[in-house]
Amino acid sequence: MNRTDIAHQVSLTLDDHADSFDIDAILDDLAEAGVTTSVDDIDSDTYWEIIRRHDIGAQAEEQAEKAHDAFLKAEAAYKAATVARQVAFAQAIDAMGRGGNAILSRKVDLSAPTIKSIADRGRELLAGVHVFEDNAGQVYLKCDGADHYWYVGVVTHDMHGRFADDAEGWLGGDWEPNEDDGQERYDGEPGEGLARIATWSAAEGLKVARKWNGDIEAGAGGQLYLGVDETGAPRP
């Protein structure tokens, strides 16, 4: 086999992509497959199987995709671990009470100011927005630390599943209840038979409140606002 001639034939079949292939390895496999004078010495399927086997460009692309996928998974795990540590530090310090920063600082070998900063972020993540429903099926919002409620009103179908977005926006500073948007502030406890039906926090997401027997607290209006069915499962 004239290796140079065969190499030229192979290059022609690859058009402008020859640099993405291991030509020497292809020529070795072609010779082993019985090519002596032309790539036409073997059938097309065998030829292209050899070509694909040595597509180093495709192999490198596949490795890059796998590496990127692994990076995304590691990044997500890191973010989750960061949130988990922030929340755990906040809960630990609050449970230990006075001097908790210093105690935890010695335990984990971080400075007290660093511990405080991590825990403060954890408290932000644990802060929740609560939604309540009265006997008439009207809903109200209340944020942790506030001494008043915001009346949202009777739930309409365009409000389906909106609670999580409203709560996230409120805690994130992108939105808050206001009279211009149709909400009404109530100082004290409004409505009759007011019951907390759910809470949303950045750390835990949506947590649907349940009665002693396992049934959810939310009535029809509350379920619509939460975007759940009567069992508490997500409802599209």
SULZIVEN-V841512 format. One record per residue. N is the residue number from 1. RES is the residue in one letter. D_FIRST is the distance of its C-alpha to the first C-alpha in Angstrom with 2 decimals. Layout:
BEGIN
N&RES&D_FIRST / N&RES&D_FIRST
END
This chain:
BEGIN
1&M&0.00 / 2&N&3.79 / 3&R&5.66 / 4&T&8.71 / 5&D&8.28 / 6&I&7.56 / 7&A&10.40 / 8&H&12.48 / 9&Q&12.29 / 10&V&13.36 / 11&S&16.05 / 12&L&17.36 / 13&T&17.96 / 14&L&19.84 / 15&D&22.04 / 16&D&24.13 / 17&H&23.56 / 18&A&20.22 / 19&D&22.33 / 20&S&23.53 / 21&F&20.22 / 22&D&18.33 / 23&I&14.97 / 24&D&13.61 / 25&A&14.91 / 26&I&13.50 / 27&L&9.85 / 28&D&10.79 / 29&D&12.48 / 30&L&9.93 / 31&A&7.59 / 32&E&11.04 / 33&A&11.98 / 34&G&9.52 / 35&V&7.20 / 36&T&4.31 / 37&T&5.49 / 38&S&8.27 / 39&V&10.46 / 40&D&12.73 / 41&D&11.06 / 42&I&13.48 / 43&D&17.10 / 44&S&18.52 / 45&D&20.55 / 46&T&17.82 / 47&Y&15.78 / 48&W&18.97 / 49&E&20.07 / 50&I&17.09 / 51&I&17.98 / 52&R&21.63 / 53&R&21.05 / 54&H&20.03 / 55&D&22.57 / 56&I&24.32 / 57&G&26.69 / 58&A&28.00 / 59&Q&28.31 / 60&A&30.26 / 61&E&32.40 / 62&E&33.20 / 63&Q&34.20 / 64&A&36.37 / 65&E&38.08 / 66&K&38.76 / 67&A&40.12 / 68&H&42.34 / 69&D&43.61 / 70&A&44.44 / 71&F&46.21 / 72&L&48.29 / 73&K&49.34 / 74&A&50.26 / 75&E&52.14 / 76&A&54.09 / 77&A&54.89 / 78&Y&56.08 / 79&K&58.31 / 80&A&59.74 / 81&A&60.38 / 82&T&62.07 / 83&V&64.40 / 84&A&65.12 / 85&R&66.12 / 86&Q&68.30 / 87&V&70.11 / 88&A&70.50 / 89&F&71.95 / 90&A&74.41 / 91&Q&75.54 / 92&A&75.86 / 93&I&77.95 / 94&D&80.16 / 95&A&80.70 / 96&M&81.52 / 97&G&83.94 / 98&R&85.31 / 99&G&83.20 / 100&G&80.13 / 101&N&78.01 / 102&A&78.88 / 103&I&78.40 / 104&L&74.94 / 105&S&74.04 / 106&R&74.65 / 107&K&72.82 / 108&V&69.53 / 109&D&69.79 / 110&L&69.88 / 111&S&72.60 / 112&A&75.47 / 113&P&74.79 / 114&T&71.17 / 115&I&72.41 / 116&K&74.91 / 117&S&72.34 / 118&I&70.02 / 119&A&72.97 / 120&D&74.34 / 121&R&71.09 / 122&G&71.27 / 123&R&74.76 / 124&E&73.54 / 125&L&70.90 / 126&L&73.53 / 127&A&75.94 / 128&G&76.28 / 129&V&77.57 / 130&H&79.68 / 131&V&80.42 / 132&F&83.69 / 133&E&84.99 / 134&D&88.64 / 135&N&90.38 / 136&A&89.86 / 137&G&86.07 / 138&Q&86.03 / 139&V&83.72 / 140&Y&84.32 / 141&L&82.12 / 142&K&83.05 / 143&C&81.05 / 144&D&81.46 / 145&G&84.21 / 146&A&85.87 / 147&D&89.43 / 148&H&89.11 / 149&Y&87.22 / 150&W&85.65 / 151&Y&86.47 / 152&V&83.42 / 153&G&85.22 / 154&V&84.65 / 155&V&80.98 / 156&T&79.56 / 157&H&76.28 / 158&D&74.67 / 159&M&75.17 / 160&H&73.00 / 161&G&71.19 / 162&R&72.29 / 163&F&73.91 / 164&A&70.83 / 165&D&69.97 / 166&D&73.60 / 167&A&73.85 / 168&E&70.59 / 169&G&71.62 / 170&W&75.05 / 171&L&73.85 / 172&G&71.13 / 173&G&73.64 / 174&D&72.13 / 175&W&75.06 / 176&E&78.42 / 177&P&81.11 / 178&N&83.51 / 179&E&86.22 / 180&D&84.41 / 181&D&81.73 / 182&G&84.46 / 183&Q&84.84 / 184&E&88.31 / 185&R&89.22 / 186&Y&91.45 / 187&D&93.22 / 188&G&94.02 / 189&E&92.85 / 190&P&92.72 / 191&G&92.90 / 192&E&94.13 / 193&G&92.15 / 194&L&89.49 / 195&A&86.58 / 196&R&83.41 / 197&I&80.55 / 198&A&77.50 / 199&T&76.29 / 200&W&73.19 / 201&S&71.92 / 202&A&68.72 / 203&A&68.36 / 204&E&68.89 / 205&G&68.48 / 206&L&70.70 / 207&K&73.03 / 208&V&75.14 / 209&A&78.63 / 210&R&79.83 / 211&K&83.22 / 212&W&84.35 / 213&N&83.17 / 214&G&79.64 / 215&D&80.26 / 216&I&79.23 / 217&E&82.05 / 218&A&80.81 / 219&G&82.50 / 220&A&81.05 / 221&G&81.20 / 222&G&79.81 / 223&Q&76.96 / 224&L&76.01 / 225&Y&76.07 / 226&L&74.00 / 227&G&71.54 / 228&V&72.09 / 229&D&73.50 / 230&E&76.54 / 231&T&74.53 / 232&G&73.20 / 233&A&69.65 / 234&P&67.91 / 235&R&68.78 / 236&P&66.45
END
